[in-house]
Amino acid sequence: MYDNLTYQINGCLFKVYNQLRNFWQEKVYEKALKLELQSQGLQVETQKWFDVFYFDEQVGLYCLDVLVENTVIVELKAVPEVLPLHKAQLISYLKGYNKPVGILANFGGKLLYHQTFPNHLAQKTPLTNTFDFNKVQLAEKEDIKELLFIANRILITLGAGYLPQIYRRAFYYELKMS
């Protein structure tokens, strides 16, 4: 659906990598990519902030690197190796910003790494409260009953896709309120 745009962005990533190689900090690649994307006539925003709220409590603050055409999130790295955490970070951004596709790009390795991630979370139906306490198979379930219901409420409210610290902060908020 966004193949032409992601193809164009990937071309810009390669142009930046071919010019700068893998010697610089992430900020340098961000500035160079912004210039390259704009030279292609694309709308570009950088360092865009987003708050994650759980009821009235801020439980997270995200800052994405590059947003292209208000559609594609480009998360940049300049590290020796891409880790699962970097992929999870992009998935969280897709969820939080409700954008259809993202690209994770790493300039720090021997070769340019780039991977496109569709936002599968946007296509799923919202979670519903179908938690059945009677089906829990734990000997100590009565001792943790309230915690199980809190965890379920957090998952229903926030949905899947955020990094663990977001859920941890929401859980802390729930415990403060009870």
BALOBA-1460 file (C-alpha; in Angstrom, 3 decimals):
// residues 178
<rec num="1" residu="m" x="0.000" y="0.000" z="0.000"/>
<rec num="2" residu="y" x="2.887" y="2.363" z="0.816"/>
<rec num="3" residu="d" x="5.455" y="0.529" z="-1.308"/>
<rec num="4" residu="n" x="6.336" y="3.522" z="-3.496"/>
<rec num="5" residu="l" x="6.923" y="5.786" z="-0.504"/>
<rec num="6" residu="t" x="8.963" y="3.226" z="1.456"/>
<rec num="7" residu="y" x="10.967" y="2.471" z="-1.712"/>
<rec num="8" residu="q" x="11.725" y="6.176" z="-2.092"/>
<rec num="9" residu="i" x="12.709" y="6.461" z="1.585"/>
<rec num="10" residu="n" x="14.969" y="3.404" z="1.327"/>
<rec num="11" residu="g" x="16.656" y="5.001" z="-1.690"/>
<rec num="12" residu="c" x="17.334" y="8.095" z="0.411"/>
<rec num="13" residu="l" x="18.724" y="5.928" z="3.218"/>
<rec num="14" residu="f" x="21.190" y="4.362" z="0.781"/>
<rec num="15" residu="k" x="22.230" y="7.759" z="-0.577"/>
<rec num="16" residu="v" x="22.950" y="8.976" z="2.959"/>
<rec num="17" residu="y" x="24.849" y="5.801" z="3.846"/>
<rec num="18" residu="n" x="26.910" y="5.877" z="0.649"/>
<rec num="19" residu="q" x="27.877" y="9.482" z="1.367"/>
<rec num="20" residu="l" x="28.558" y="9.241" z="5.125"/>
<rec num="21" residu="r" x="29.272" y="5.533" z="5.751"/>
<rec num="22" residu="n" x="29.179" y="4.319" z="9.367"/>
<rec num="23" residu="f" x="31.337" y="6.806" z="11.275"/>
<rec num="24" residu="w" x="28.864" y="9.271" z="12.764"/>
<rec num="25" residu="q" x="26.341" y="9.679" z="15.538"/>
<rec num="26" residu="e" x="22.629" y="9.174" z="14.887"/>
<rec num="27" residu="k" x="21.908" y="12.928" z="14.811"/>
<rec num="28" residu="v" x="24.185" y="13.376" z="11.776"/>
<rec num="29" residu="y" x="22.283" y="10.731" z="9.809"/>
<rec num="30" residu="e" x="18.966" y="12.264" z="10.858"/>
<rec num="31" residu="k" x="19.940" y="15.689" z="9.504"/>
<rec num="32" residu="a" x="21.349" y="14.219" z="6.289"/>
<rec num="33" residu="l" x="18.271" y="12.049" z="5.748"/>
<rec num="34" residu="k" x="15.972" y="15.019" z="6.286"/>
<rec num="35" residu="l" x="17.850" y="16.973" z="3.608"/>
<rec num="36" residu="e" x="17.763" y="14.037" z="1.194"/>
<rec num="37" residu="l" x="14.047" y="13.386" z="1.716"/>
<rec num="38" residu="q" x="13.222" y="17.072" z="1.285"/>
<rec num="39" residu="s" x="15.270" y="17.174" z="-1.923"/>
<rec num="40" residu="q" x="12.893" y="14.464" z="-3.198"/>
<rec num="41" residu="g" x="9.947" y="16.765" z="-2.462"/>
<rec num="42" residu="l" x="8.781" y="14.820" z="0.591"/>
<rec num="43" residu="q" x="7.280" y="16.376" z="3.732"/>
<rec num="44" residu="v" x="9.547" y="15.581" z="6.695"/>
<rec num="45" residu="e" x="9.236" y="16.134" z="10.442"/>
<rec num="46" residu="t" x="11.956" y="15.225" z="12.933"/>
<rec num="47" residu="q" x="12.029" y="14.734" z="16.692"/>
<rec num="48" residu="k" x="8.247" y="14.502" z="17.037"/>
<rec num="49" residu="w" x="7.089" y="13.946" z="20.651"/>
<rec num="50" residu="f" x="4.099" y="11.896" z="21.833"/>
<rec num="51" residu="d" x="2.685" y="11.371" z="25.348"/>
<rec num="52" residu="v" x="1.143" y="8.069" z="26.376"/>
<rec num="53" residu="f" x="-1.624" y="8.483" z="28.941"/>
<rec num="54" residu="y" x="-3.251" y="5.898" z="31.136"/>
<rec num="55" residu="f" x="-6.418" y="7.676" z="32.235"/>
<rec num="56" residu="d" x="-5.110" y="11.026" z="33.547"/>
<rec num="57" residu="e" x="-1.559" y="9.837" z="34.252"/>
<rec num="58" residu="q" x="1.279" y="10.224" z="31.765"/>
<rec num="59" residu="v" x="2.974" y="6.812" z="31.647"/>
<rec num="60" residu="g" x="5.261" y="7.360" z="28.684"/>
<rec num="61" residu="l" x="6.891" y="9.888" z="26.424"/>
<rec num="62" residu="y" x="8.105" y="8.924" z="22.960"/>
<rec num="63" residu="c" x="10.165" y="10.867" z="20.460"/>
<rec num="64" residu="l" x="10.390" y="9.501" z="16.960"/>
<rec num="65" residu="d" x="13.330" y="10.387" z="14.735"/>
<rec num="66" residu="v" x="11.721" y="11.039" z="11.346"/>
<rec num="67" residu="l" x="8.142" y="11.155" z="10.059"/>
<rec num="68" residu="v" x="7.742" y="11.213" z="6.277"/>
<rec num="69" residu="e" x="4.559" y="12.434" z="4.592"/>
<rec num="70" residu="n" x="2.769" y="12.074" z="7.954"/>
<rec num="71" residu="t" x="2.675" y="8.357" z="7.130"/>
<rec num="72" residu="v" x="6.002" y="6.537" z="7.540"/>
<rec num="73" residu="i" x="8.015" y="6.558" z="10.759"/>
<rec num="74" residu="v" x="11.757" y="6.160" z="10.217"/>
<rec num="75" residu="e" x="13.631" y="5.112" z="13.340"/>
<rec num="76" residu="l" x="17.370" y="5.660" z="12.990"/>
<rec num="77" residu="k" x="20.189" y="3.920" z="14.794"/>
<rec num="78" residu="a" x="23.977" y="4.198" z="14.628"/>
<rec num="79" residu="v" x="24.935" y="1.106" z="16.612"/>
<rec num="80" residu="p" x="27.109" y="-1.922" z="15.786"/>
<rec num="81" residu="e" x="24.125" y="-4.285" z="15.869"/>
<rec num="82" residu="v" x="20.328" y="-3.981" z="15.724"/>
<rec num="83" residu="l" x="18.731" y="-5.474" z="18.840"/>
<rec num="84" residu="p" x="15.173" y="-6.727" z="19.412"/>
<rec num="85" residu="l" x="14.653" y="-3.677" z="21.651"/>
<rec num="86" residu="h" x="15.165" y="-1.393" z="18.638"/>
<rec num="87" residu="k" x="12.449" y="-3.253" z="16.733"/>
<rec num="88" residu="a" x="10.139" y="-3.093" z="19.762"/>
<rec num="89" residu="q" x="10.772" y="0.649" z="19.965"/>
<rec num="90" residu="l" x="9.592" y="1.146" z="16.383"/>
<rec num="91" residu="i" x="6.525" y="-1.035" z="16.973"/>
<rec num="92" residu="s" x="5.702" y="1.120" z="20.019"/>
<rec num="93" residu="y" x="6.001" y="4.250" z="17.894"/>
<rec num="94" residu="l" x="3.692" y="2.782" z="15.253"/>
<rec num="95" residu="k" x="1.162" y="2.046" z="17.997"/>
<rec num="96" residu="g" x="1.499" y="5.404" z="19.759"/>
<rec num="97" residu="y" x="1.400" y="7.533" z="16.618"/>
<rec num="98" residu="n" x="-1.076" y="5.248" z="14.826"/>
<rec num="99" residu="k" x="0.917" y="5.266" z="11.592"/>
<rec num="100" residu="p" x="0.611" y="2.480" z="9.010"/>
<rec num="101" residu="v" x="4.273" y="1.664" z="8.419"/>
<rec num="102" residu="g" x="7.738" y="2.212" z="9.825"/>
<rec num="103" residu="i" x="11.315" y="1.653" z="8.751"/>
<rec num="104" residu="l" x="14.135" y="0.784" z="11.136"/>
<rec num="105" residu="a" x="17.499" y="1.865" z="9.707"/>
<rec num="106" residu="n" x="20.913" y="1.325" z="11.251"/>
<rec num="107" residu="f" x="23.947" y="3.150" z="9.910"/>
<rec num="108" residu="g" x="26.370" y="1.742" z="12.510"/>
<rec num="109" residu="g" x="27.070" y="-1.676" z="11.031"/>
<rec num="110" residu="k" x="29.361" y="-2.716" z="8.190"/>
<rec num="111" residu="l" x="26.387" y="-2.393" z="5.833"/>
<rec num="112" residu="l" x="23.237" y="-0.292" z="5.996"/>
<rec num="113" residu="y" x="20.484" y="-2.230" z="7.757"/>
<rec num="114" residu="h" x="16.897" y="-1.360" z="6.915"/>
<rec num="115" residu="q" x="13.685" y="-3.227" z="7.649"/>
<rec num="116" residu="t" x="10.099" y="-2.198" z="7.000"/>
<rec num="117" residu="f" x="7.446" y="-2.872" z="9.643"/>
<rec num="118" residu="p" x="3.729" y="-2.643" z="8.850"/>
<rec num="119" residu="n" x="1.542" y="-1.598" z="11.778"/>
<rec num="120" residu="h" x="-0.341" y="-4.836" z="12.370"/>
<rec num="121" residu="l" x="-1.675" y="-3.441" z="15.653"/>
<rec num="122" residu="a" x="-3.790" y="-0.868" z="13.794"/>
<rec num="123" residu="q" x="-5.621" y="-3.625" z="11.914"/>
<rec num="124" residu="k" x="-6.587" y="-5.662" z="14.959"/>
<rec num="125" residu="t" x="-9.903" y="-5.265" z="16.666"/>
<rec num="126" residu="p" x="-9.667" y="-3.689" z="20.105"/>
<rec num="127" residu="l" x="-9.319" y="-6.017" z="23.046"/>
<rec num="128" residu="t" x="-12.457" y="-6.709" z="24.988"/>
<rec num="129" residu="n" x="-12.890" y="-7.651" z="28.582"/>
<rec num="130" residu="t" x="-13.204" y="-11.426" z="28.247"/>
<rec num="131" residu="f" x="-10.915" y="-12.222" z="31.165"/>
<rec num="132" residu="d" x="-12.313" y="-15.227" z="33.058"/>
<rec num="133" residu="f" x="-10.836" y="-15.472" z="36.538"/>
<rec num="134" residu="n" x="-12.263" y="-18.981" z="36.946"/>
<rec num="135" residu="k" x="-10.009" y="-20.267" z="34.148"/>
<rec num="136" residu="v" x="-6.798" y="-19.108" z="35.844"/>
<rec num="137" residu="q" x="-4.736" y="-22.173" z="36.791"/>
<rec num="138" residu="l" x="-2.752" y="-20.904" z="39.781"/>
<rec num="139" residu="a" x="-2.842" y="-22.305" z="43.305"/>
<rec num="140" residu="e" x="-2.399" y="-18.786" z="44.704"/>
<rec num="141" residu="k" x="-4.932" y="-17.135" z="42.415"/>
<rec num="142" residu="e" x="-7.091" y="-15.832" z="45.277"/>
<rec num="143" residu="d" x="-4.052" y="-14.023" z="46.692"/>
<rec num="144" residu="i" x="-3.415" y="-12.214" z="43.428"/>
<rec num="145" residu="k" x="-6.993" y="-11.803" z="42.221"/>
<rec num="146" residu="e" x="-6.953" y="-7.995" z="42.392"/>
<rec num="147" residu="l" x="-3.600" y="-7.828" z="40.590"/>
<rec num="148" residu="l" x="-4.881" y="-10.049" z="37.768"/>
<rec num="149" residu="f" x="-7.893" y="-7.797" z="37.267"/>
<rec num="150" residu="i" x="-5.650" y="-4.703" z="37.303"/>
<rec num="151" residu="a" x="-3.356" y="-6.266" z="34.698"/>
<rec num="152" residu="n" x="-6.365" y="-7.100" z="32.539"/>
<rec num="153" residu="r" x="-7.752" y="-3.545" z="32.827"/>
<rec num="154" residu="i" x="-4.373" y="-2.098" z="31.786"/>
<rec num="155" residu="l" x="-4.179" y="-4.374" z="28.758"/>
<rec num="156" residu="i" x="-7.741" y="-3.494" z="27.724"/>
<rec num="157" residu="t" x="-7.093" y="0.238" z="28.159"/>
<rec num="158" residu="l" x="-3.681" y="0.536" z="26.513"/>
<rec num="159" residu="g" x="-3.804" y="-2.427" z="24.159"/>
<rec num="160" residu="a" x="-0.767" y="-4.324" z="22.950"/>
<rec num="161" residu="g" x="2.338" y="-2.821" z="21.402"/>
<rec num="162" residu="y" x="4.034" y="-0.608" z="23.992"/>
<rec num="163" residu="l" x="7.388" y="-1.206" z="25.637"/>
<rec num="164" residu="p" x="7.233" y="-2.851" z="29.096"/>
<rec num="165" residu="q" x="7.909" y="0.341" z="31.054"/>
<rec num="166" residu="i" x="4.602" y="1.814" z="29.835"/>
<rec num="167" residu="y" x="2.651" y="-1.086" z="31.331"/>
<rec num="168" residu="r" x="4.776" y="-0.953" z="34.493"/>
<rec num="169" residu="r" x="3.942" y="2.742" z="34.986"/>
<rec num="170" residu="a" x="0.249" y="2.081" z="34.370"/>
<rec num="171" residu="f" x="0.375" y="-0.719" z="36.940"/>
<rec num="172" residu="y" x="2.020" y="1.636" z="39.421"/>
<rec num="173" residu="y" x="-0.737" y="4.190" z="38.757"/>
<rec num="174" residu="e" x="-3.392" y="1.535" z="39.432"/>
<rec num="175" residu="l" x="-1.738" y="0.524" z="42.697"/>
<rec num="176" residu="k" x="-1.554" y="4.173" z="43.794"/>
<rec num="177" residu="m" x="-5.255" y="4.615" z="43.088"/>
<rec num="178" residu="s" x="-6.419" y="1.481" z="44.926"/>
